Amino acid sequence: MSEHEALVERLTDIHPHGNADSLEVAQVGGWTCCVRIGDFKVGDLAVFIEPDTVVRVEQPEFSFLAADAKNGQVRIKAKRLRGVPSFGLLIHARPGWFDGQNVWYELGLEHYDPPIHGANMGGEDASGPAVYHVKYDIESLRKHSRMLAEGEEVEITEKIHGANSRFVFHDGVLNVGSHTRWKKESETNLWWRAANAYHLAKVLADYPDHVVYGEVYGQVQDLKYGTSPNEVRLAVFDVMKDGKWLDVDAVHKICNVCGLDYVPILYRGPWSADCYKHADGRTTIAGADHVREGCVVKPTMPRWDEHLGRVILKLVSVDYLGRKTK
């Protein structure tokens, strides 16, 4: 379960920028953040504000952003400063704050959820099936940079910019849901349109009680992936059965048998720091030419961590985070 945090941390790595005389780079976990020379030093307690966090300029730490505020709020974005990724904002800890403290609520922070455009998101809610399922959330690899072991076999897939979805055939009926709600059948509802386009009531009948998670995309968000007007597509990224996640090969098999698209695979092999590169670049979806949202990394065999839960992590591209949106 994803939990929003803004942790107080003691800085251990500040190094020269290389391309800008007035900047240096602070390393906070797996994040890099450009700061003015002399603003921070190793040993300082600081708080890193991740991209896609909404801050309030009434808070003194963010008052300098007032000129860019709308309704007193500013969304923190990533950008490249003279070629170096700067993923968010670094602020000094207030007196009395301690290493490891979560000050998300004290700073009045909120997470930015992008609006979904061009699709009917409505439809009445349904009660849903009596099948164990979870809300699908993924933590950032940059926040949990030590979670993957060097050499561990992983699959890295493209992260698609769309609407999270889930489907399960239970007791002879297809159940269709968004990220958080099950939906009654409707010809205009986004998720049911995808379900009907891919004949899920028929193909998932051979896999009862398998909860299929995927991304509905196309004419949904601001990245359209080369789709035509009103077109929506579905790409599967995970399957759960009896409360357990299937390994990647089992998910591939279901997709092949059912004729469903799997999210594009960018890499499969041993994990190393070099794998971070797969977050960047252009989308690999045919017919599209725009920025890649990022990538998702998971061990080929499901693995659990005592604190994180299931080990599956995302890397979001700095160019995606810094893009202009309406």
N, C-alpha and C positions, 0 to 999 in steps of 0.2 A: 504494500500500500504506500503510495507516494505521500510524503508529508512535507509541507513547505517549511523551510528553515532559513534562518539567517544567523549563522553561528559566529560567535566571537572566537577569533583565532589569533595565535601569536605568529607574526610573520617570520619566516625562516629563509626566504629567498627573494632578494631584490637585485636585479642585474641590469646592466646598461641596455638601452633600447637598440642601439646600433645604427639606426637611421634618423634619429632625431636628438639634437643636442639638449633639448629641454625636458626630455622624457626618459623614464626608466620603466622596467617591467617587474611587477610583483607577481610571484607564482603563489597561488592559493589552491592547494590540492592539485587538481588537473586543469584549473583555470589559469589563464594569463590575463593580467589587467594592467594597462598602461597608466602611469601616474606621473605627476610632475616631479622633477628631481628635487629631493629634499622634503617632500611632503610626508614620506614614510621611511622608516628605517627598520632593519632587522631587529626583532625583539618587541616591536610595537604590537599592542592588541588592536585588531581591526576587524571589521565586518565586511564580507564580500556580498554585494547585492547582485544576484544572478540576473541575466537577461530575461525579459518578459516578466519582470516584477514591476508592479505599479506602486510608486512612492507618492507620498503627500508632501507638497512643498511647505506646508505648515510646520512640518518637523524641521528643526534647525539644520540637520545634516543635509537636507535637500532643498533648502531655501534658495540656493544659487541657481536652481533649475526653474525658478518661477516664470521666467520669460517664455519658456517652452510649455508651460502647464495649460491643461484644459480642465476646467472645473476643479482647479487646485491639485491636479494629478499629472504625473509624468510616467510614461512607460520606459523603463530602462532597456536599451537595445545594445547589441554587440556591433562592433565596427572594426575595421582595420585602420590603424594609425601608422602611417608610413610603412605599410606592409606587415605590421605585427598585429595579430588578433588581440583585441581588447574586449573581453566577453561581458563586462558589466561595470560595476562601480564599487570602489573601495572607500570605506569611511572609517574614521577613527572610532574606537570604542568609547562610550561615555564613562566617566569616573564611576567606579563600583561594579562595572561589568567584569565578568571573569571568563577565562579561557573555556570554551565549550558551551557557553550559555546561548540558548536560542532566543533571539530578541525580535523575532518576526512580528509578534503582536505588539510589543512595546514600541516598535517603529511604525506601526500601523500599515504594514505592507499587505499587498494583495497580489494574487497571481493573475496575469493577463490571459484571458481565454479569447482567442480570435473569433469574430463573428463568422457564421457560415452563410455564404451568399448563393443566390441563384437556385435554391432547392427548397422544396416544401419539407420543413422539419417537423411539421405538426402531426396530427393524428392523435387519437385517444390512447391513453395508457392502458395496458393490459396487466393482468395479475401475474403472468409469467408461469413457466413450468416448475414443477417440483423436482428440479434437477440442480445439483450443487453447481454454482458458478460464482465468479468473482468479478468485481469491477477491475478493468484492465488498466493499470497504471505502471509506468516504468520510470525508475530513477535515473539520474544523469551519471554517466561514467566519469565525468569530470569531478563530480562530487565523491564518487567511490572509486577512485583511480587505482586502488590496490586490491580491488575485489576479484579481478581475473588473474590467474596464475600464468606466469611466463611459460609458453609452450602448451598450454591447455588448448584442446581442440575446440574451436568455436565456429559458428556460422554468423556471418555479417550480412545483413540484408538492408536494402534501401528503405528508409523511413518515408512513407508517403503522406502527403498533406491532404487529409480528407476528413471523414467522420468515422470514428470508432464504431464498430458494430459487432453483434453476436447473433448466432443462429443455432437452434437446436431442434431436432425432430424428436418429439416426446409424445407417447400415447397416441400415435397416429396423426399428430398435428405438428406443423412447422410453427415454431415460435421465433419471432423476430424482434430484436432489440437494438437500442442505441447504446451509448456508453454507460448510461445509468438507468434506463427504463425499457421495459418491454412495451411493444406497440401493437394495437389492434390492426388487423389487416386493412389496408387502404391503398387504392391504386395510385394515389398522389404522394403518399409518404415516401421519403427518401430511401429508407432502409427496406421497405417492402418493394419499392421499384427495383432495387438491386437484387433482392431475393427472387422476384419473379423473372427478371432478366436472365438469371443464372439457373432457373428451374430448381431452386433449392428444396422445395417440397418433395420433388421426385428424387433428386440425387442423394439427399441426406437421409432418405428413408432407409437406406442400407446401412446407415451409421446412427441408429437411435441413441439418444442421450449423450451424443458427442457434442460438446459446446464448441462451435466453430467461431473463432474470432478473426475479424478482418477489417480492412479499411475500405469504406465506400468513398470513391473519389471521382474526379472529373469536373462536372459543373457544380462544384460543392464549395470549394475554397478559392482563394485568389490564384493558386497554381492550378491550371486546368489540364495539364498533361496531354495537350493536343486533342482533346475530346470535342465532339460536335455539340451544338446547343442542345440542352436537356439530356445529354448523355451522362450516365453514371456507370462506373465500373466497380468491381469488387476484387480485392487481392487478399487472400488468406495469409495470416501470419502465425496462428497458434490454434491448438485444439486441446481441450480438456475433457477427460472421461473419468467419472467417479471421483472427482476432486483431485485428479493427478494430471499433470501436463505430459503430453506425449513427446517423445524425442523427435528431433527434426526429420529423421528419415520416415517415421510413421506419419507425420503430417504431410510430407511430400507424397507419400503413397496415396493418402486419402484424396489429395488434390488431383493426382493423376487419374485415379479411378473415377472421380466425380467430374472431371473436366473443368476444374476450377483453377484460376490463376493463383500462384503463390507470389508473395512479394519478391522483387528481383534480388537474386543472390549476388552480392558483391565479392564475397571471399569465403572460403572454407579452408581451415588449416590451423596451425598453431598460433596462439595469441602472442603478440609482441607490441611494443610501443609504436612500431611502424604502422600498425593497423589503424591508428587514429586518422590516417590520411583518407580512409574510406568515407568519412563524414562530408568531405568537400567535393566540389566539382559539379557537373551537370547531371540532371536526372538520367537514368539509364532506360526509362520507359520509352519505347519506340514511338516516334511521331511527335515527341515533345522536345523543346529546347529551352529549358529554364533551369534555375538553380535547383540543386538537390536539397531536400529538407535536412537530411543527415542520414544516420544509419542506426541500426539496432544490433547489439552484440549479445549472443547467448551461447553457452556451452552446448555442444551437440547432444549431450546427455543432460537432462535437467538436474540442476544442483541447487542446494539450499544453503543459506547462510543464517546464522542465529539471529542477527540483527536486521539484515536486509530482507530476508525471506528468499524467494526464488531469485537466483542470479540471472538477471536479464537487464541490460543497461542500454541507454541511448546516448548517442553523440549527435548534437545538432550543429549544423554548419554555421559558421560565423557569418557567411554571406546571406544565408536564409534569415538568421536572426536580425540582420541589419537591413533587410530589404524594405522598400517602401510599400505600405499597404494602405488601402482605403479604410 
